[in-house]
Amino acid sequence: MRAALRELPDDQRTLIVLGFFNDLTHVELARRTGIPLGTVPARPNDPAQLKQRVLRAAQAARAPVSAAAEFIDYAPGIRRAVTPGAGVTLVRWIFEAPLCGDVPPEVHAFSQSGVVLEGSFSLCYGDGSQQRCNRSDAYTIPAGTVHGAHFHERTALFDVYSPNHAEFEALYRRQTERRATTQD
């Protein structure tokens, strides 16, 4: 586990050490690290859960990121590249505003965390609140949270779904296979 912790980026390692080992609350983590409260990841409650999260994050950090050639149309104005991982699904998204429109409210059984690589967007939650995310901002959406999105400009995101988003993985696999057969 120590080796896996060492492989994590400093900010992730800090959150885990402060949150789990020092038993800080989300509010205390946000205050101490200076990151917005809504972006503090959920803290695992037991050592086995923590170990799994750390190992998955370390594997995801080592996983190759999909090349631009692997981006496939998902919907009008939306392209994505999907990389299955051990217990996680990595997705690179490109949203071409205004063509992509808004992502309507949805809820799923996966936790979704991500970072804005380019552009900006607003997460729109079921309770009416919004969270604006700009370049380099990170966000976390707990499983079971109603959320949608509004894109202010061309936006690129890198999302991690945990556990695996098997539906995204299967659809992407079918699309890439179909594209390969049409190019032959």
C-alpha positions in Angstrom: 0.0 0.0 0.0 2.9 2.4 0.7 4.2 1.9 -2.8 0.7 2.6 -4.2 0.5 5.8 -2.1 3.9 6.9 -3.4 2.6 6.6 -7.0 -0.3 9.0 -6.4 0.0 12.7 -7.2 0.9 14.8 -4.2 -2.6 16.3 -3.9 -4.4 12.9 -3.9 -1.9 11.5 -1.4 -2.4 14.5 0.9 -6.2 14.1 0.9 -5.9 10.4 1.7 -3.4 10.9 4.5 -5.2 13.8 6.0 -8.7 12.4 5.5 -8.2 8.8 6.5 -5.2 8.6 8.7 -5.9 11.9 10.5 -9.7 11.3 10.4 -10.5 14.8 9.1 -14.0 15.6 8.0 -14.8 16.9 4.4 -15.1 20.5 5.9 -11.8 20.2 7.7 -10.1 18.7 4.6 -11.4 21.6 2.4 -10.3 24.2 5.0 -6.8 22.7 5.4 -6.1 22.1 1.7 -7.9 25.1 0.3 -9.9 23.1 -2.2 -13.7 23.7 -2.6 -15.8 21.6 -0.3 -17.7 20.0 -3.3 -14.5 18.7 -4.8 -13.3 16.9 -1.7 -13.6 13.1 -2.5 -15.6 10.8 -0.3 -13.5 9.3 2.5 -13.5 5.5 2.8 -14.7 4.3 6.2 -12.5 1.2 6.6 -8.9 0.2 5.8 -9.9 -2.4 3.2 -11.9 0.2 1.3 -9.1 2.7 1.5 -6.6 0.1 0.2 -8.7 -0.7 -2.8 -9.2 3.0 -3.6 -5.5 3.7 -3.3 -4.6 0.7 -5.5 -7.2 1.6 -8.1 -6.0 5.2 -8.2 -2.3 4.1 -8.6 -3.3 1.7 -11.5 -5.3 4.5 -13.1 -2.3 6.8 -12.9 -0.2 4.2 -14.7 -2.9 3.5 -17.4 -2.2 4.9 -20.8 -4.4 7.8 -21.8 -6.2 7.3 -25.0 -4.7 9.1 -28.0 -6.7 11.7 -29.9 -7.1 9.2 -32.8 -9.3 7.1 -30.5 -11.9 9.8 -29.9 -15.3 8.6 -31.2 -18.5 10.6 -31.6 -20.9 10.0 -28.7 -23.6 12.5 -29.5 -23.7 15.7 -31.6 -20.9 17.9 -30.4 -19.6 15.3 -28.0 -16.6 13.0 -28.5 -15.0 10.6 -26.1 -12.2 8.1 -25.6 -12.7 5.3 -23.1 -10.0 3.3 -21.3 -11.1 0.4 -19.0 -9.1 0.0 -15.9 -8.9 -2.2 -12.8 -12.1 -1.1 -11.0 -12.4 2.2 -12.8 -13.3 3.5 -16.3 -11.3 6.4 -17.6 -13.1 8.7 -20.1 -11.7 11.7 -22.0 -14.5 13.9 -23.2 -14.6 16.8 -25.6 -17.8 19.0 -25.6 -18.1 21.4 -28.5 -20.4 24.2 -27.1 -22.9 25.2 -28.1 -23.4 22.2 -30.5 -23.3 19.7 -27.6 -26.1 21.5 -25.7 -26.6 20.8 -22.0 -26.3 17.4 -20.5 -29.7 16.7 -19.0 -30.0 15.7 -15.3 -29.0 12.1 -14.7 -28.2 9.8 -11.8 -26.0 6.7 -11.8 -24.5 4.1 -9.4 -20.9 5.2 -10.1 -18.9 7.8 -8.4 -17.5 10.2 -11.0 -14.5 12.3 -10.4 -12.7 14.4 -13.0 -10.5 17.4 -14.0 -11.1 20.1 -16.5 -8.3 19.9 -19.1 -9.6 22.8 -21.2 -12.5 25.3 -21.1 -15.2 25.6 -18.5 -18.6 24.2 -17.6 -21.1 24.2 -14.7 -22.3 21.1 -12.9 -26.0 21.5 -12.3 -27.3 19.5 -9.3 -30.8 18.2 -8.6 -31.2 20.6 -5.7 -30.8 23.5 -8.0 -27.2 24.4 -7.0 -24.4 24.8 -9.5 -20.7 24.4 -9.4 -18.6 26.2 -12.0 -15.5 24.3 -13.1 -12.7 26.0 -15.0 -9.4 24.7 -16.5 -7.5 22.6 -13.9 -10.4 22.4 -11.5 -11.2 18.9 -10.1 -14.7 17.7 -9.2 -16.3 14.7 -7.6 -19.9 13.5 -8.0 -20.9 10.9 -5.5 -22.9 7.9 -6.7 -26.7 8.5 -6.6 -26.3 12.3 -7.1 -28.6 13.9 -9.6 -26.5 16.1 -11.9 -26.3 17.6 -15.3 -24.0 20.0 -17.1 -23.9 23.3 -19.0 -20.9 24.0 -21.2 -19.8 27.6 -21.5 -17.2 27.0 -24.3 -15.3 24.1 -25.9 -14.4 21.9 -22.9 -12.2 18.9 -22.5 -12.6 16.7 -19.4 -10.9 13.7 -17.9 -13.4 11.6 -15.9 -12.9 8.5 -13.7 -15.9 6.4 -13.0 -15.7 3.9 -10.1 -16.6 1.1 -10.2 -16.2 0.4 -13.9 -18.9 1.9 -16.1 -19.4 -1.3 -18.1 -22.1 0.3 -20.4 -19.6 3.0 -21.5 -16.9 0.4 -22.0 -19.1 -1.9 -24.1 -20.5 0.9 -26.3 -17.1 2.3 -26.9 -15.8 -1.2 -27.8 -18.6 -1.7 -30.3 -18.1 1.7 -31.8 -14.3 1.2 -32.3 -14.9 -2.3 -33.7 -17.5 -0.9 -36.2 -15.1 1.9 -37.1 -12.2 -0.6 -37.7 -14.4 -2.8 -40.0 -15.6 0.2 -42.1 -12.0 1.5 -42.5 -10.8 -1.9 -43.9 
